[in-house]
Amino acid sequence: MIAGTTPDARLLVPLYVHPAVDPAAWQAVAAADPARIAAVVLNLADGPGDVPDHVFTEAADELRAAGLPLVGYTDTDYGRRPHAAVVGDILTYRQRHGITGVYLDQVTTHPGALAHYRRLATAARAAGCGTVVFGHGEHPDPGYAEVGLADLLVTFEGDWEAYRTMTMPLWTARHAASRFCHLIYDVPTEHAQDAAALIAARRAGVGCAVPGAGDNPWRTLPYGLNAAELT
């Protein structure tokens, strides 16, 4: 649960830093309460990487042993990346890290690609992924919320200033809050509580607000990861 959110709000943690670079970050995630974590997103190299990385594997094993659900990141390039390449990433994650879900990123928002993403979601579940996340980064065509596609739609990914002015399409009210996730970066510490409250007010049952900015803001840990940060 992010500080200040409703009891049902949980964290999606994009852990986009190598454990050899920041072992303390991985240790902090491993120590978090699993009940507050919707999933931890593994991302070695915009995917599982070409060869096994034993340091990464051991760190991921520790997260799984701590009871945290792991989802593997793979880039779909807005529908341009071949189906087989995306499925190959999923199978590699399953073999190396025992993921229970997949985070399909750069998912297009237009309805013309629905069939493509339906096939990917079906393939992911056939490969053993119980959770499928679509990383749109903005609100897509409402068809993407239909049953049988994604379990979780990331309908915002951007900085704090953009999030403050975001508008919510009316169709989102027809679905449970647990179907939506908002990812916010460059959130000043003094606005962490405001970000959490806004995530809850906008009916996103899953979210993440981090202080990081730049090319990879997700190298920083989310606000509210540790119980001591909750108020």
KAJOTA-V644648 format. One record per residue. N is the residue number from 1. RES is the residue in one small letter. SS is DSSP state (hx for helix, st for strand, lp for the rest). NEAR is the number of other ideal C-beta (glycine too) atoms within 12 Angstrom. Layout:
n->N res->RES ss->SS near->NEAR
n->N res->RES ss->SS near->NEAR
//
This chain:
n->1 res->m ss->lp near->33
n->2 res->i ss->lp near->46
n->3 res->a ss->lp near->32
n->4 res->g ss->lp near->25
n->5 res->t ss->lp near->38
n->6 res->t ss->lp near->22
n->7 res->p ss->lp near->14
n->8 res->d ss->lp near->21
n->9 res->a ss->lp near->38
n->10 res->r ss->st near->37
n->11 res->l ss->st near->43
n->12 res->l ss->st near->47
n->13 res->v ss->st near->45
n->14 res->p ss->st near->40
n->15 res->l ss->st near->45
n->16 res->y ss->lp near->37
n->17 res->v ss->lp near->29
n->18 res->h ss->lp near->23
n->19 res->p ss->lp near->30
n->20 res->a ss->lp near->17
n->21 res->v ss->lp near->17
n->22 res->d ss->lp near->22
n->23 res->p ss->hx near->19
n->24 res->a ss->hx near->17
n->25 res->a ss->hx near->31
n->26 res->w ss->hx near->33
n->27 res->q ss->hx near->19
n->28 res->a ss->hx near->31
n->29 res->v ss->hx near->43
n->30 res->a ss->hx near->31
n->31 res->a ss->lp near->22
n->32 res->a ss->lp near->35
n->33 res->d ss->lp near->22
n->34 res->p ss->hx near->24
n->35 res->a ss->hx near->17
n->36 res->r ss->hx near->34
n->37 res->i ss->st near->36
n->38 res->a ss->st near->42
n->39 res->a ss->st near->40
n->40 res->v ss->st near->47
n->41 res->v ss->st near->46
n->42 res->l ss->st near->48
n->43 res->n ss->lp near->35
n->44 res->l ss->lp near->34
n->45 res->a ss->lp near->21
n->46 res->d ss->lp near->25
n->47 res->g ss->lp near->34
n->48 res->p ss->lp near->35
n->49 res->g ss->lp near->25
n->50 res->d ss->lp near->13
n->51 res->v ss->lp near->12
n->52 res->p ss->lp near->18
n->53 res->d ss->lp near->23
n->54 res->h ss->hx near->16
n->55 res->v ss->hx near->19
n->56 res->f ss->hx near->32
n->57 res->t ss->hx near->28
n->58 res->e ss->hx near->20
n->59 res->a ss->hx near->34
n->60 res->a ss->hx near->38
n->61 res->d ss->hx near->22
n->62 res->e ss->hx near->25
n->63 res->l ss->hx near->36
n->64 res->r ss->hx near->26
n->65 res->a ss->hx near->14
n->66 res->a ss->lp near->23
n->67 res->g ss->lp near->20
n->68 res->l ss->lp near->39
n->69 res->p ss->lp near->38
n->70 res->l ss->st near->44
n->71 res->v ss->st near->48
n->72 res->g ss->st near->48
n->73 res->y ss->st near->39
n->74 res->t ss->st near->45
n->75 res->d ss->st near->26
n->76 res->t ss->lp near->37
n->77 res->d ss->hx near->22
n->78 res->y ss->hx near->23
n->79 res->g ss->hx near->29
n->80 res->r ss->lp near->15
n->81 res->r ss->lp near->26
n->82 res->p ss->lp near->17
n->83 res->h ss->hx near->26
n->84 res->a ss->hx near->13
n->85 res->a ss->hx near->21
n->86 res->v ss->hx near->39
n->87 res->v ss->hx near->29
n->88 res->g ss->hx near->24
n->89 res->d ss->hx near->42
n->90 res->i ss->hx near->40
n->91 res->l ss->hx near->25
n->92 res->t ss->hx near->30
n->93 res->y ss->hx near->39
n->94 res->r ss->hx near->29
n->95 res->q ss->hx near->17
n->96 res->r ss->hx near->28
n->97 res->h ss->hx near->41
n->98 res->g ss->lp near->24
n->99 res->i ss->lp near->41
n->100 res->t ss->lp near->32
n->101 res->g ss->st near->37
n->102 res->v ss->st near->51
n->103 res->y ss->st near->53
n->104 res->l ss->st near->49
n->105 res->d ss->st near->34
n->106 res->q ss->lp near->28
n->107 res->v ss->lp near->42
n->108 res->t ss->lp near->29
n->109 res->t ss->lp near->27
n->110 res->h ss->lp near->20
n->111 res->p ss->hx near->19
n->112 res->g ss->hx near->15
n->113 res->a ss->hx near->29
n->114 res->l ss->hx near->26
n->115 res->a ss->hx near->19
n->116 res->h ss->hx near->28
n->117 res->y ss->hx near->41
n->118 res->r ss->hx near->26
n->119 res->r ss->hx near->24
n->120 res->l ss->hx near->42
n->121 res->a ss->hx near->37
n->122 res->t ss->hx near->21
n->123 res->a ss->hx near->27
n->124 res->a ss->hx near->40
n->125 res->r ss->hx near->24
n->126 res->a ss->hx near->17
n->127 res->a ss->lp near->28
n->128 res->g ss->lp near->21
n->129 res->c ss->lp near->36
n->130 res->g ss->lp near->21
n->131 res->t ss->st near->32
n->132 res->v ss->st near->42
n->133 res->v ss->st near->47
n->134 res->f ss->st near->47
n->135 res->g ss->st near->40
n->136 res->h ss->lp near->38
n->137 res->g ss->lp near->29
n->138 res->e ss->lp near->29
n->139 res->h ss->lp near->31
n->140 res->p ss->lp near->35
n->141 res->d ss->lp near->24
n->142 res->p ss->hx near->23
n->143 res->g ss->hx near->25
n->144 res->y ss->hx near->44
n->145 res->a ss->hx near->31
n->146 res->e ss->lp near->23
n->147 res->v ss->lp near->14
n->148 res->g ss->lp near->18
n->149 res->l ss->lp near->34
n->150 res->a ss->lp near->42
n->151 res->d ss->lp near->37
n->152 res->l ss->st near->42
n->153 res->l ss->st near->45
n->154 res->v ss->st near->41
n->155 res->t ss->st near->43
n->156 res->f ss->st near->39
n->157 res->e ss->st near->36
n->158 res->g ss->st near->26
n->159 res->d ss->st near->27
n->160 res->w ss->hx near->32
n->161 res->e ss->hx near->16
n->162 res->a ss->hx near->21
n->163 res->y ss->hx near->34
n->164 res->r ss->hx near->24
n->165 res->t ss->lp near->12
n->166 res->m ss->lp near->27
n->167 res->t ss->lp near->14
n->168 res->m ss->lp near->23
n->169 res->p ss->lp near->23
n->170 res->l ss->hx near->11
n->171 res->w ss->hx near->19
n->172 res->t ss->hx near->27
n->173 res->a ss->hx near->15
n->174 res->r ss->hx near->14
n->175 res->h ss->lp near->27
n->176 res->a ss->lp near->18
n->177 res->a ss->hx near->30
n->178 res->s ss->hx near->23
n->179 res->r ss->hx near->33
n->180 res->f ss->st near->42
n->181 res->c ss->st near->44
n->182 res->h ss->st near->49
n->183 res->l ss->st near->46
n->184 res->i ss->st near->44
n->185 res->y ss->st near->35
n->186 res->d ss->lp near->27
n->187 res->v ss->lp near->37
n->188 res->p ss->lp near->21
n->189 res->t ss->hx near->19
n->190 res->e ss->hx near->11
n->191 res->h ss->hx near->24
n->192 res->a ss->hx near->33
n->193 res->q ss->hx near->23
n->194 res->d ss->hx near->24
n->195 res->a ss->hx near->43
n->196 res->a ss->hx near->36
n->197 res->a ss->hx near->25
n->198 res->l ss->hx near->30
n->199 res->i ss->hx near->45
n->200 res->a ss->hx near->29
n->201 res->a ss->hx near->21
n->202 res->r ss->lp near->31
n->203 res->r ss->lp near->29
n->204 res->a ss->lp near->44
n->205 res->g ss->lp near->31
n->206 res->v ss->st near->46
n->207 res->g ss->st near->50
n->208 res->c ss->st near->49
n->209 res->a ss->st near->51
n->210 res->v ss->st near->42
n->211 res->p ss->lp near->27
n->212 res->g ss->lp near->29
n->213 res->a ss->lp near->19
n->214 res->g ss->lp near->14
n->215 res->d ss->lp near->9
n->216 res->n ss->lp near->20
n->217 res->p ss->hx near->26
n->218 res->w ss->hx near->36
n->219 res->r ss->hx near->26
n->220 res->t ss->lp near->31
n->221 res->l ss->lp near->35
n->222 res->p ss->st near->47
n->223 res->y ss->lp near->38
n->224 res->g ss->lp near->38
n->225 res->l ss->lp near->37
n->226 res->n ss->lp near->23
n->227 res->a ss->hx near->15
n->228 res->a ss->hx near->13
n->229 res->e ss->hx near->25
n->230 res->l ss->lp near->22
n->231 res->t ss->lp near->15
//
